[in-house]
């Protein structure tokens, strides 16, 4: 695949455009009693592992689809139980931490540059409402913000990626999926999308068997390559 054949760019949001682990760490640190950095790290890991496990159950058909607002509340309640937190308002606020994540330092500028030449689409497992609030809070200049909730599925289910391709109205290979998670790119690759891995702290780097179209250390490197090819 030649990079000058890309006509639309789709971004994973959580972890790729915004700092999900850092945001959860901050929210848990505020909500819980005084804890060490390592103790909060362990709670963040437990939260994320719970969410991933529940999403797998839904994919396997052992649990009916529930959006991230439901699953994040369950994860927040688990954390609250672990640290003895009982105040309902504090737990409810913690459950919506995903709506207040901070963009990575280069995300907003990179998307603004790309939007001068390409349709820029966000594709997230976050619920439609959570994604709307996150977009408003971060100022990410996404031209479309698509949620897997629209098809009652979570990435890496094929129907989520097809949602982005159908929105772009382009052949899959002309639509570039950008993510900091190799598992996400494998899902996009499976339906014929082009793929680009961008390194982020806490991401899921490619394995030796992965063969993505491009890999970049920085988001700005990806943007430079796309903008140069579009001239």
Secondary structure, DSSP 8 states (H G I E B T S, - for coil): --GGG--EEEEE-BTTTB-HHHHHHHHHHHHSSS--HHHHHHHHHHHHHHHHHHHHHHHHTSS----HHHHHHHHHHHHHHHHT---HHHHHHHHTGGGS--B-TTHHHHHHHHTTTSEEEEEESS-HHHHHHHHHHHT---SEEEEGGGGT--TTSHHHHHHHHHHHTS-GGGEEEEESBHHHHHHHHHTT-EEEEE--TT-B---TT---SEEESSHHHHHHHHHHHT-
